[in-house]
Amino acid sequence: MTAIQRLPERTPFNYADLTDYREGQITSLALIRSKGVNMTILAFDNEQLLPTHQTPGPALIQILDGTAYFTVGNEEVILPQGKSLLIPAGVPHSVIARERFKMLVTSILPLD
């Protein structure tokens, strides 16, 4: 079963408008939770860090506002607003906010 939350029905919307920045924090808004996929908006205040981690399935990142600075494996990737990045399953990655930014993360989850 899929739970779609916090999305306006039959009305155009902008993902970036669905959550606000909070000073000194990373805020998270879960939009979809299902057996095979999760969609979450993350809003990073300046200088916030999501430490190195891995995911069991691929993650599609879409930058909604600002610019994100990722480390994927051993490579630094600068991702400005409007750009996307596919991070393969099991690849270590981290992200830092050198400025405020928002991203939509679509995580594909293994069904086993």
Beta strands, then each sheet from edge to edge (+ up, - down):
strand 1: 3-4
strand 2: 26-33
strand 3: 37-44
strand 4: 49-53
strand 5: 59-72
strand 6: 75-80
strand 7: 84-87
strand 8: 93-96
strand 9: 101-108
sheet 1: 1+ 2- 3+ 9- 5+ 6-
sheet 2: 1+ 2- 3+ 9- 5+ 7-
sheet 3: 1+ 2- 3+ 9- 5+ 8- 4+
end
